[in-house]
Amino acid sequence: MFRIVVTPDVQLPFHNPAMLRKHIAFIGDIQPDEVLNIGDLTDFPEPSRWSKDTRAEFEGSIKTSVEATKRAYFEPIRQVYSGPVGMHIGNHDARPLDYQRRYAPALDYEDKRESPFYYGNLLDFDGFGVADRGDFYEFAKGWESTHGHKVPASLSQIPGLTALNSGRKRDTSIVCGHTHRLAAVPGTVGGAKRERTIWGVEVGNFMDKRKAGYLDKKGGYANWQSGFAVIDVDGPKVKVDIIPVYKDGSFIFEGRKWD
C-alpha cells in the first residue's frame, strides 16, 4: 500500500494559516509515502497580469512572498517529514517567470529551469528535496495528477466535473487543483466491451476568502470548498478520500478528529 497526501491550492498570503498548520501536522503524524502539492502554493499578486500598470504592481515583492512560503510550508514540512515531496507548478506559481518572459524577454533563458524566476529556483526545490512533477504526473496506472490550468476540458462550476471531463478526454482518472472545489466524481467509459470507471477528483483549497479582494465584487462569495485529499494505492486499485476542512482548520479522517 502506497499513501499520498495531496496539499491543495494554498495561495499564500491569501491562505488560512490554521488550515495549513494542521495539515502539515497531519502529514507529520501519519507519515505518508509521498506528499504531493497540487500547485498554486504562492499567489504572487505583484507580477499578476491583473496588477500590470496599477499601484499593486509595485506593492511588496516576490522575495517577500518567497520567504513567507518557505517559512509557512517547506520549512515546517521538513521539520516533521523526510519523505518524498513533489509539486505541480500552478499558474500562480509561474507568475514571476511569465512576467519576466513577457516584459523582459532579453533576460530569458532557453531552459526555464535555468531562470532565477523559475518557481523551483525561487523556492529552492533542491535544498528542500522537492521534485517538479511537471504538467501531468502518473502516480498509479490509469491515474494522473495535475494542477489543473492545462487540462483539456473547460472549467465547470460543478465540483469534480472539470477533472472528470478532462479525464474523459485523456482516457484516465485525474486529480487536480486550480478550481478550488472539492469532490470525487466517477464516470463510466469505454463502451460495453471495455467498460470501466474513471474518476475526476478536485482537491479544494486552503484559502481565506476574506483576504481575496477580487471576490469583493461578489460579496465575498465563491463556489469553493476547503479541503484536501488522501490517496491510497495498492497496485491497480486506487482509493481517494476527500477531506473537508472546517474554518478552524480541523477535519475528520478515519474516524478521528484532527484538531
C-alpha positions in Angstrom: 0.0 0.0 0.0 1.3 3.4 -1.0 -0.2 6.6 0.6 -0.1 10.1 -0.9 -1.3 13.2 0.9 -2.3 16.0 -1.5 -1.9 19.6 -0.5 -4.5 21.8 -2.3 -4.2 25.3 -3.6 -2.9 27.5 -0.7 -2.1 30.8 -2.5 0.0 32.4 0.2 -0.5 35.1 1.6 -4.3 34.7 1.0 -4.4 31.5 3.0 -6.0 30.2 6.2 -3.0 29.7 8.5 -4.8 27.3 10.8 -5.7 25.0 7.9 -2.2 24.9 6.6 -0.6 24.3 10.1 -2.9 21.5 10.9 -2.5 19.9 7.5 1.3 19.9 8.0 0.9 18.4 11.5 -1.3 15.7 10.0 1.5 14.9 7.4 3.9 14.6 10.3 1.5 12.3 12.3 0.7 9.8 9.5 4.0 9.9 7.6 2.7 9.2 4.1 4.8 7.6 1.4 4.6 10.9 -0.6 3.4 14.4 -0.2 2.1 16.0 -3.5 1.5 19.7 -3.6 -1.1 20.3 -6.4 0.2 23.8 -7.1 -0.7 27.5 -6.6 1.1 27.4 -3.3 2.1 31.0 -3.7 -0.2 33.7 -5.1 2.4 36.2 -6.3 -0.1 39.1 -6.8 2.6 41.7 -7.7 3.6 40.2 -11.2 0.0 39.2 -12.0 -1.4 40.4 -15.3 -4.3 41.9 -13.2 -1.7 44.2 -11.4 0.1 45.4 -14.5 0.3 49.2 -14.7 -1.5 49.6 -11.4 -0.2 50.5 -7.9 -0.4 46.8 -6.9 2.4 46.0 -9.3 4.8 48.0 -7.1 3.4 46.9 -3.7 5.5 44.3 -2.0 8.0 42.0 -3.8 8.2 38.4 -4.9 11.1 37.9 -2.5 8.7 38.6 0.4 6.3 36.1 -1.0 9.0 33.5 -1.5 10.4 33.8 2.0 6.9 33.7 3.5 6.1 30.5 1.6 9.3 28.8 2.8 8.5 29.7 6.4 4.9 28.6 6.2 5.2 25.4 4.1 8.5 23.9 3.1 10.4 24.5 6.4 7.7 23.2 8.7 7.1 20.1 6.4 10.7 19.2 6.5 10.7 19.5 10.3 8.2 16.7 10.6 8.6 14.7 7.3 11.7 13.5 5.5 9.9 11.5 2.7 9.4 12.4 -1.0 7.7 15.8 -1.7 6.5 16.5 -5.3 4.8 19.6 -6.7 3.0 20.8 -9.7 3.8 24.4 -10.6 0.5 26.2 -10.9 -0.4 29.3 -12.9 0.1 31.5 -9.9 3.4 29.9 -9.0 4.6 30.6 -12.6 3.7 34.3 -12.5 7.3 35.6 -11.8 8.7 33.6 -14.8 5.8 34.6 -17.0 6.2 38.3 -16.1 9.9 38.2 -16.9 9.4 36.5 -20.2 6.6 38.9 -21.2 8.2 42.2 -20.1 11.9 41.4 -20.1 12.5 38.9 -22.9 16.2 39.9 -23.2 16.7 38.2 -19.8 15.1 34.9 -20.9 16.8 31.5 -20.7 16.3 28.8 -23.3 15.6 26.3 -20.5 13.1 27.8 -18.0 14.7 25.8 -15.2 17.9 27.8 -15.5 16.0 31.1 -14.9 16.2 32.6 -11.4 12.4 33.3 -11.8 11.5 29.6 -12.3 9.5 28.6 -9.2 11.7 25.7 -8.3 14.7 28.0 -8.1 12.8 30.8 -6.2 11.6 28.2 -3.6 14.9 26.2 -3.5 13.4 22.8 -4.6 16.9 21.3 -4.5 17.5 22.5 -0.9 14.2 21.2 0.3 14.2 18.0 -1.7 11.2 18.8 -3.8 10.5 17.2 -7.2 8.8 19.2 -10.0 6.1 16.8 -11.2 5.6 18.6 -14.5 2.2 19.3 -16.1 0.9 15.7 -15.6 2.2 13.0 -13.1 1.2 9.4 -13.5 1.3 8.3 -9.8 -0.6 5.0 -10.5 -1.7 3.0 -13.5 -4.6 4.9 -15.1 -4.3 7.9 -12.7 -2.7 11.3 -13.3 -2.4 14.4 -11.2 -2.1 17.9 -12.5 -2.5 21.5 -11.2 -5.5 22.0 -13.5 -4.8 25.1 -15.6 -3.6 22.9 -18.5 -6.4 20.3 -18.5 -8.2 19.8 -21.9 -11.7 20.4 -20.6 -13.4 23.8 -19.9 -13.8 24.8 -16.2 -17.1 23.7 -14.7 -18.8 25.3 -11.7 -19.9 21.8 -10.6 -17.2 20.3 -8.3 -15.4 17.4 -9.8 -16.6 17.9 -13.4 -13.6 19.8 -14.6 -11.4 16.9 -13.6 -13.8 14.2 -14.9 -14.4 15.8 -18.3 -10.6 16.2 -18.7 -10.2 12.6 -17.7 -12.6 11.5 -20.4 -10.5 13.4 -23.0 -7.2 11.9 -21.7 -8.7 8.5 -21.0 -7.5 8.4 -17.4 -8.6 9.3 -13.9 -7.4 12.8 -13.0 -6.7 14.5 -9.6 -6.4 18.3 -9.9 -6.5 21.6 -8.1 -7.0 25.1 -9.7 -10.8 25.1 -9.4 -10.7 25.5 -5.6 -13.6 22.9 -5.5 -13.7 19.7 -3.5 -15.2 16.5 -5.0 -14.6 13.0 -6.3 -16.9 12.1 -9.2 -17.0 8.8 -11.0 -17.8 8.2 -14.7 -18.2 5.1 -16.8 -16.3 5.0 -20.1 -15.2 2.6 -22.8 -18.4 1.1 -24.1 -19.8 -2.4 -23.3 -16.7 -4.3 -24.2 -14.2 -2.1 -22.4 -16.4 -0.6 -19.7 -14.5 0.8 -16.7 -14.8 3.6 -14.2 -12.6 6.7 -14.2 -12.6 9.4 -11.6 -12.4 13.2 -11.6 -11.0 14.5 -8.3 -10.7 18.1 -7.3 -8.8 18.7 -4.0 -10.2 22.0 -2.7 -8.2 24.9 -1.2 -6.8 26.4 2.0 -7.7 30.0 1.2 -9.3 32.6 3.4 -11.8 34.2 1.1 -11.8 37.3 3.1 -8.2 38.0 2.0 -9.1 37.6 -1.7 -10.0 41.2 -2.6 -11.1 40.2 -6.1 -14.1 38.5 -4.5 -15.4 41.8 -3.1 -17.5 42.4 -6.2 -19.3 39.1 -5.5 -19.9 39.9 -1.8 -17.0 37.6 -0.8 -18.8 34.6 -2.4 -17.2 31.9 -4.5 -18.2 28.3 -5.2 -15.1 27.0 -3.4 -14.7 24.3 -0.7 -11.9 23.9 1.8 -10.2 20.5 2.0 -7.5 18.2 0.7 -7.1 14.6 -0.4 -5.5 11.3 0.8 -4.9 8.7 -1.9 -4.1 5.0 -1.2 -2.6 3.0 -4.0 -2.5 -0.8 -4.0 -1.2 -1.8 -7.4 -4.1 -1.1 -9.9 -6.5 -0.3 -7.0 -6.7 3.3 -6.0 -8.9 4.9 -3.3 -9.3 8.6 -2.8 -10.5 10.2 0.4 -11.8 13.7 0.1 -11.3 15.5 3.4 -13.4 18.6 4.1 -11.7 21.1 6.4 -13.5 23.4 8.7 -12.7 27.1 9.2 -10.7 26.4 12.3 -8.5 24.0 10.4 -9.9 20.8 11.9 -11.1 17.8 10.0 -12.1 14.1 10.4 -10.1 11.3 8.9 -10.5 7.5 9.5 -12.9 8.1 12.4 -10.6 10.5 14.3 -11.0 14.3 14.6 -7.7 16.1 13.8 -7.6 19.4 15.7 
